[in-house]
Amino acid sequence: MRAQKLIAAALMGLVNPAIASEHWVLNSPDVLVSDANSAVFSRLEINATQDCKAVEFRLWAEIPTIHLTDEPNTDMLELAFAASDTILASQGRLIQIYEEFVPNTDIAHITLGAVNWDILEYIERLGENSMFTLSAHFLGGDIKNVWEISDLPIKLNQLRLDCKPDISGTLT
């Protein structure tokens, strides 16, 4: 079942099957990704912002299929996203729902917001054996996932060093 979800995710461009077993992978020049340690599909993305001054945390989470009458009336979601014992976000904003990802399952794309690069110091202090955790209840389904911090401080520092600000459309 997990293999079927990874294949479907690969088709959607959400995961590269060759790197699915690694913890933190550079998915594009400005995006680090990690798949959750769970039986359901879930991904945590850390994106450098366009101006390279901060990083945005985004989630891809498997949820029960949403029927048109069940659509959320708000794009804000109550959740608990933590690193170790510290809550980093208590709300997320729904970006989009991808219907019927696999039978009876949709995928919710959620942003937790952006923080400055000081988060790197905090993550380094946690240590590689710490975890990010997510807990939420969404349209009758519970979302519970964990992601290992592992080599994230090294990869996040490299993301910051390699970030090139997108200045297109900027007046000088």
Backbone torsions as a table, in degrees:
resi	resn	phi	psi	omega
1	MET	NA	-44.3	178.5
2	ARG	-61.8	-39.9	179.3
3	ALA	-62.7	-40.4	178.7
4	GLN	-61.4	-40.4	-179.8
5	LYS	-68.8	-39.1	177.5
6	LEU	-65.3	-38.8	177.4
7	ILE	-64.0	-45.4	178.1
8	ALA	-62.7	-39.9	178.4
9	ALA	-64.9	-39.1	178.4
10	ALA	-61.8	-39.8	179.0
11	LEU	-64.7	-33.5	178.2
12	MET	-82.3	-5.6	-179.5
13	GLY	81.7	14.5	-177.6
14	LEU	-86.7	-20.7	-177.7
15	VAL	-148.1	145.8	174.7
16	ASN	-100.4	113.1	-175.1
17	PRO	-55.4	-28.9	-179.2
18	ALA	-68.5	-23.2	-177.2
19	ILE	-115.5	11.1	-174.7
20	ALA	-62.3	-21.6	-178.0
21	SER	-90.3	-9.5	179.1
22	GLU	-81.0	159.0	-178.1
23	HIS	-79.4	-65.2	-177.9
24	TRP	-118.9	122.2	-174.5
25	VAL	-128.4	139.4	174.3
26	LEU	-76.3	109.9	-175.4
27	ASN	-86.7	-27.7	174.6
28	SER	-155.2	176.0	-174.6
29	PRO	-55.3	-26.8	-175.6
30	ASP	-122.5	17.5	-175.1
31	VAL	-134.4	122.2	170.6
32	LEU	-98.8	141.7	-180.0
33	VAL	-134.5	153.0	173.3
34	SER	-147.8	135.1	175.9
35	ASP	-86.5	147.2	-178.0
36	ALA	-70.3	156.4	172.9
37	ASN	-88.6	75.3	-178.5
38	SER	-152.8	170.8	-179.3
39	ALA	-80.0	-12.8	-179.5
40	VAL	-109.6	159.9	179.7
41	PHE	-71.1	128.3	173.8
42	SER	-159.4	138.2	-176.8
43	ARG	-135.8	141.5	173.1
44	LEU	-111.4	128.0	177.4
45	GLU	-114.9	142.2	171.9
46	ILE	-123.5	113.0	-174.9
47	ASN	-108.1	133.4	169.2
48	ALA	-71.5	138.3	178.5
49	THR	-71.0	164.2	-176.9
50	GLN	-57.3	-35.1	-178.6
51	ASP	-89.7	0.6	178.7
52	CYS	64.0	19.5	-178.9
53	LYS	-94.6	-8.3	-175.9
54	ALA	-157.3	175.8	173.9
55	VAL	-126.5	143.9	178.2
56	GLU	-109.7	136.6	175.9
57	PHE	-98.9	128.7	177.3
58	ARG	-130.4	150.6	179.8
59	LEU	-122.5	146.8	165.4
60	TRP	-118.2	118.2	-175.8
61	ALA	-130.2	136.6	176.8
62	GLU	-76.1	131.0	-179.6
63	ILE	-134.4	161.3	175.6
64	PRO	-60.8	150.5	179.9
65	THR	-55.3	133.7	179.3
66	ILE	-97.4	128.4	175.2
67	HIS	-92.6	153.8	-176.0
68	LEU	-50.7	-36.1	-179.8
69	THR	-74.2	-15.4	-179.0
70	ASP	-94.9	-3.3	-176.0
71	GLU	-50.5	137.2	179.7
72	PRO	-64.5	144.0	-179.8
73	ASN	-90.5	4.4	176.5
74	THR	-143.1	156.4	177.1
75	ASP	-98.8	3.1	177.1
76	MET	-95.4	133.3	-178.4
77	LEU	-118.8	136.0	172.7
78	GLU	-78.3	132.2	179.8
79	LEU	-158.9	174.1	173.5
80	ALA	-131.8	108.3	175.9
81	PHE	-111.3	120.1	-173.2
82	ALA	-131.5	157.5	169.1
83	ALA	-121.4	119.4	-173.1
84	SER	59.4	-123.3	-179.1
85	ASP	-102.8	9.2	-176.1
86	THR	-103.9	122.7	176.4
87	ILE	-72.2	122.3	178.0
88	LEU	-95.1	-29.6	179.0
89	ALA	-149.3	138.0	177.1
90	SER	-111.9	-4.4	176.5
91	GLN	-141.2	154.3	173.3
92	GLY	-137.1	155.3	178.1
93	ARG	-107.0	126.4	179.0
94	LEU	-69.4	122.5	177.8
95	ILE	-88.3	-49.5	-178.2
96	GLN	-164.8	154.4	172.7
97	ILE	-114.9	128.9	177.1
98	TYR	-101.9	113.6	-173.7
99	GLU	-78.7	147.1	175.1
100	GLU	50.5	49.0	176.1
101	PHE	-54.8	-51.2	166.2
102	VAL	-133.8	165.4	-176.6
103	PRO	-50.3	132.3	178.5
104	ASN	64.2	19.5	-177.5
105	THR	-138.5	135.8	173.1
106	ASP	-114.2	166.6	175.2
107	ILE	-118.7	128.8	176.0
108	ALA	-101.8	131.0	175.2
109	HIS	-103.2	120.6	-170.0
110	ILE	-129.5	136.0	171.6
111	THR	-102.4	139.7	176.5
112	LEU	-100.5	-5.2	179.4
113	GLY	104.3	176.2	-177.6
114	ALA	-110.5	148.2	175.2
115	VAL	-134.3	156.2	179.8
116	ASN	-73.4	174.0	-173.7
117	TRP	-67.7	-7.3	176.8
118	ASP	-60.6	-20.5	177.6
119	ILE	-58.7	-27.9	179.6
120	LEU	-60.0	-43.3	178.7
121	GLU	-61.3	-42.6	179.3
122	TYR	-62.6	-45.7	-179.1
123	ILE	-64.1	-38.7	177.5
124	GLU	-61.2	-40.5	179.8
125	ARG	-66.3	-28.8	-179.0
126	LEU	-65.8	-38.0	-179.0
127	GLY	94.3	159.2	-173.1
128	GLU	-70.5	-16.1	179.7
129	ASN	-90.4	-0.7	178.7
130	SER	-78.4	169.0	-176.7
131	MET	-133.2	149.4	162.3
132	PHE	-89.6	140.7	177.0
133	THR	-129.8	148.3	176.7
134	LEU	-130.0	132.6	174.9
135	SER	-137.8	128.2	-179.6
136	ALA	-157.2	159.8	173.8
137	HIS	-123.8	120.8	-173.7
138	PHE	-135.6	116.6	177.4
139	LEU	46.7	49.8	175.4
140	GLY	83.8	2.3	179.3
141	GLY	-123.4	140.6	176.8
142	ASP	-89.5	138.9	175.3
143	ILE	-116.2	120.0	176.8
144	LYS	-139.3	118.4	-178.7
145	ASN	-142.9	158.0	174.1
146	VAL	-135.2	146.8	176.1
147	TRP	-131.0	132.7	178.1
148	GLU	-72.7	138.9	175.6
149	ILE	-73.6	-42.7	171.6
150	SER	43.1	-118.3	-176.5
151	ASP	-91.7	17.0	-177.7
152	LEU	-57.1	-43.2	-179.5
153	PRO	-56.3	-40.9	179.6
154	ILE	-66.1	-47.4	-178.0
155	LYS	-67.6	-37.7	-179.8
156	LEU	-68.1	-39.9	176.6
157	ASN	-63.0	-41.1	177.7
158	GLN	-64.8	-39.4	176.9
159	LEU	-59.0	-44.3	179.7
160	ARG	-63.9	-45.3	-178.8
161	LEU	-65.1	-35.5	-176.9
162	ASP	-87.5	-8.1	-174.9
163	CYS	-65.7	131.0	177.5
164	LYS	-116.1	115.0	-179.0
165	PRO	-58.2	138.1	175.6
166	ASP	-89.2	105.3	-176.2
167	ILE	-104.9	11.3	179.9
168	SER	-60.9	135.5	-179.6
169	GLY	83.9	5.0	-179.8
170	THR	-90.4	131.7	177.0
171	LEU	-77.7	143.3	177.1
172	THR	-119.8	NA	NA
